[in-house]
Amino acid sequence: MRAPRCVVRARGERGSATPLLLALVAVVLLGVAGASRVGDAAVRRARADATADVVALAGATAGETSAAEVAHRNRASVAEVRTRRDGAVEVEVQRDGLLARAAARVVADPHEPGA
């Protein structure tokens, strides 16, 4: 038969895990909030870049008016449209407070008859 164990605690240690647990929860919450902000910024940048890409494609295939219309449909505004000597269209688009640039040009399909 085992003898009963006696647990001896110092009087000042009772409840000391609570502040440590609260501190750990606060650190985790701050980490989650920081990661959320970083993720939001990355998503906003990706949306601005994707919008600039599609606006450049619209500008290269259908002209500046089409580019502006596509930008508007994507909740963006066209800051600038330039046509380069090689026929490529460069655009600057503003979306969600970010400025994004892209370029596109139409090339002939080598498999298409007459190209």
N, C-alpha and C positions, 0 to 999 in steps of 0.2 A: 504494500500500500504506500502511495506517495504522500509525502508531507505537503500540506497546503503551502502555496507560494505567497509570499508577501510582496506586494508592489509598493515601493516607497517612492513618493514623488516629492520634489521640493515644492514648497508653497508658491513660489513665484512662476512656476512653469505652467500652471493650469491655464488653458486657453491660448497658449502661445502659437498654436498652429493657425488660428483664425487670421491674425494679421498677415502671416506668410501666405496663406491661401488667397486672401484679398489682394495682396501685392501681385501674386502670380496671375490672378484673373485680370487685373488691370494691365499687366504687361501683355497678356494674350490679346485683350481687346484693342490695345494700341497697335499691336502688330497687324491685326485684322483690318483695322481702320486704315493703316498705312498701305497695306497691300491692296485694299479696295481703291484707294486714290491712284495708286500706280496703275492698276488695271484699267481704271476709267480713262486715264490719260492715254494709255496704249490703244484703247478702243477708239477714242476720239481721233487720234493720229491715223489709225488704219482707215477710218471712215473718210477722213479728209483726203488721204492718198487715193483711196478707191474712187472717190468722187472725181478727183482730178484726172484719173485715168479714163473714166468713162466720158468725161467732158472733152478730153483731148481726142478720143476716138470719134465722138460726135462731130467735133470741129473738123477733123481730117476727112470724114466721109460726107458730111452734109453741110458744112459751113458754120460760120460764126453764130448765126441766128439759132441754129440747132444746138450749138454748144451752150448758149445762154439758156435755152429752154430746158435742156437736160440738167444743167446746174440748178435751175430753179426747182425742178421736180425732186432734186436730191437735197433740198434745203440748203443750198449754197449759192454763192454769187461769184461771177467771173470777175476777177480783178484785171486780167490782161489776156489777150489772145494775140499771138504773133505767128506769122507764117515764115518759115525759114526758106532759104534758097533751094534746098533739096525737096521742098514740098511738105515737110513735116510741120505740124501745127503744135506750138507750145502754148500751154495755158497755165495761168495762176488762178487758183480757186480758193475762196475763203469759206470755211465751214466750221462751225462750233468754235469760232475765234481763232482757228488755225489756218495758216496759209500753206497750200500744197501746190506743187508744180508737177506737170507731166507733159509728155510729148508723144505724138503719134503721127504716123504717115501711112498713106495707102500705097500698097505695093501690088503689082500684078501677080496673079496666081500663075505660076509657070505651067500648071497642068490644064489651065483653061484654054480652049481654042482661041487663037488670035492673040495670045499674050506673048 
